[in-house]
Amino acid sequence: MTDTAPTTGEAACFEAGIKFGTLYHQFAGTPLSPHSAASIETAMEEAIENQPHCTDVTVEVQRDALEAELADSAADYTELTGRFLEVEIVVDYEGCEVVTRMAMEDGYPLMTVVSVRDADAN
């Protein structure tokens, strides 16, 4: 087996993974209510966009899931977990654009690479 340096695309995917790890683990457990959903979306987007190579972040709190969670609860808030989020993160690393998403799949917040594209190939 020969060691090789990572490709630009592989490095870009790694960068996207770092952003998702930060997003998920920094905000998991944050108190979440229908009233605070919009401000939490904005806080998450702006925090992750600060990181190197990140060009766009979209966070959507799934309000239907949140309201269903709170319907039988005595509290008017719950903890933020992946089941309440849909996220898209775009990273541009040395001209390679990676689009990644997180959404629930089979009860798990799955983070996936949607596309890897050489920005110069347009």
Secondary structure as GFF3:
##gff-version 3
##sequence-region A 1 122
A	DSSP	alpha_helix	8	27	.	.	.	ID=ss1
A	DSSP	beta_strand	31	32	.	.	.	ID=ss2
A	DSSP	alpha_helix	37	49	.	.	.	ID=ss3
A	DSSP	beta_strand	54	61	.	.	.	ID=ss4
A	DSSP	alpha_helix	63	71	.	.	.	ID=ss5
A	DSSP	beta_strand	78	79	.	.	.	ID=ss6
A	DSSP	three_ten_helix	82	84	.	.	.	ID=ss7
A	DSSP	beta_strand	85	93	.	.	.	ID=ss8
A	DSSP	beta_strand	96	105	.	.	.	ID=ss9
A	DSSP	beta_strand	108	118	.	.	.	ID=ss10
A	DSSP	three_ten_helix	119	121	.	.	.	ID=ss11
###
